[in-house]
Amino acid sequence: RLEFRSALAPFGAMARRSPPARRCICLVLAALLAGWSRFLVCTFTALHPMAAPRSPTVARRGWADPGWNWGSPFGTAHDLAMGVRANLDTRAVRESWLEQALAGQVDVEDIKLALGLRIQHAARQGIDGNGAGRRLMSDMAACKYEGPDGQGSLLQDLDALCLALPAAPSFSDAPAGVGRSAARALAGMGFLEGGL
C-alpha cells in the first residue's frame, strides 16, 4: 500500500500546484494507474495458477463474489475478462485452450468466464441457440452454478445448450464433463473464429 501511494505521490503534488483542468487530468491519470495495477495483479493471479494458490473462499469466489459485478465496467469480472480476452486473442491460442478444456485442464471458473464472454457476442449475433446461451449466462449471473451442486447443473445446462446449437461439434473422443460440454458450446457459438 505504501509503495502504491508513493508511486502516485507525484500526481498528487502536480495536481495541487496546477490549474483546475490540469488537476483533473492528473487525478484521472492517477485513477487509471490505480486501476491498471489492480488489473495486472488480478490477471496474473487468475491466468497463471502457479502464481498464487487459489482458495475457493478467499482468492476467487467467482460469480458469487460480491465484487464480481458481471456486465459492469467495474469489478473483478471486468478485470479478469480483460486478461482472458488478451490471452485468447489468436485462433491458435484459442485452439490450444479448447484442447486443454477438453482434457479437463482448464479451471471451471475460467470456463464460465469464457462462456459468459462468448455468449454475449453470440447472443448479439443470433448464434446462441435461440436464446439458450443468454439463459445460461443469466443463470451464471444468478449464481445457479455455484456451490456443491453447481458443476452438475452447469453440465446439464451446457448439454441442453449444445443441443440448441446446430454447429456444436461432438468431441466424442474427449471424456464427458464440463470441459467437453463447454468446449462444444464455445465452438458452436464461434469461439475459435471470433474469440471473446
N, C-alpha and C positions, 0 to 999 in steps of 0.2 A: 504494500500500500504506500509506504514511504517513497520507494523508488518511483512509483507511478506519479505521485504528487510532485516529486522533484522534476520529473520529465515534463510535466505540464506547467511548472512554475514560470518559464519564460513567456508562455502565452498569457498567463495571468498578469504578469508585470507589464507586458506590452499593452494589454487591454486597459490597464489602469491609466497609462500615460497617453492613450490615443483618443482621437475624436470618436464620437459615437459610432459612425459607420465602420471604422477600423476595429473598434472594440467588439462590435457584433461579429465581424469576420474572425477575430482572434478566438472568441468564445465558441464559434461554430467549429473552427479547426481543432480546438481542444476537445470538444464533444466527439468529433469524428475520430480523433486519435484514441479516445477512451473506448469508443465502440469497436474500432479496428483491433485494439489489443484484446478485447474480450472475444471477438470473432476468431482471432488466431488461436487463442488458448482453447476455446470450445472445439474448433475444427480439428486441431492437432490431437486433442484428447479423444474426440469421437471417432476420427478416421484412422487413428493409429492405436489399436487396442493395447499394445505393449507399453505405450507411453505412460498410462496410468491405469491402475486396476479399477474396474467398474463395480460398484456396489449398487444393486437394484434400488436401494432406499436412499442413497446419498448422491453418487456421482451422476446418475442419469436415470430418472424415473420415467422418461418418455412422455407419452401423451397425457398421462395422469398428473404430471408435474404442473403445479400452479403457474410456473413461469413459461410453460410451453408456448401458449398463445398461437395456435395454428391459424394461419391466414392473416396474421398481423405482421407488419414490418418490424416489430419489436418482439424480443423474446428468444428463448432457446431454440425453438423450431426454426425461426428465420436464420439464426446464426449457423445452425448445423446445415440447413438447406443450402446456404451459400457454399459451404465447403463441399458438400456432396455433389452439387452441380459442377463445381470447378474440377473435382477429382474424376467425374464421369463425363468428361467433355468430348471424348472422341469415341467413335464406334468401336475401335479395337479395345479400348479400356472397358467399355460397357459390355462387350462380348466376354471378356475375361471375368468381369464382376458377375455376370449372369452364370457363367460356368461355376464360379465359386458358390453362388447361391444354390445351384442345382446339387452341388456336392455337400450342402449343409454347412458351408464355411463362412457364411455371412450372418452376422447378428440379426436377430428378428427385429430389433428396434431400427436398425439400418434399412432393413427390407421395408418396414412400414413407412419410414420416411420417404424412401424412393417411390413406393406405391402412391403415397399421397401426392407427391410432386408430379408423377406421371399422370395420375388420374385428373389432376387439374387441367393439364393440356388436352388429354384425351376427351374429357367432357366438353371442352370448348370446340374441339374438332368433330364431335359427334361419333367418336370411336370408343366409347366406354361401355359398350354393351347395352345400349338404350337406357342409360341411367344407372345400370348396376354398379359401375365404378364409382359414380358420385355417391350412391348409397353406402358403399363400403367405406369411402373416405369420411362420410358423415358419421358412420359408426365408429371409425377410428377416433375422430374428434370427440365423440361422446364416451370414449374410453371403454367401449364394448370388449376390446381385445386385450385389456389389462387384467392382471390378476391370475389366479391359478388356472382358470378355465379359458383364459384369453386365447392361447395358441390354438386350442381345439376349435373355438368359434371362428377364429381367423381362417384356419384351414378350410372349414366348411363353407364360409362365405367366399373365399378365393376360388374354390372349386365351382361354386354357383356362378361367379363372375366369369370364369373361363368358359362355361357352357354358353354364356351370352355373347362371347367374343368369337366371331367367325374365324378370325385369323390366329387364334391361340394355338401354338404348336403343342404336341402331346408330351414331348420329352420323356417318353415312356421308359427309356433306359436309366433314368435317374431315380433314386429312391423317393418314395412318396413322402410328402411332408410339406411344411410351409415353404421351404426353399423352392421346391419344384413347382408348387401351385403359384407362388409369387412370380417365378420366372416365366411361367406360361402366361399369366395375366399381363406382366410387363411387356413381353414380346408381342402379345396380341394387341396391345394398345400402342405399338410403335416405339417402344423404348429404344431399341437398337438404332432405328433410323433418326428419331427425333430427340433422344436424350430426355433430360429433365427440364 
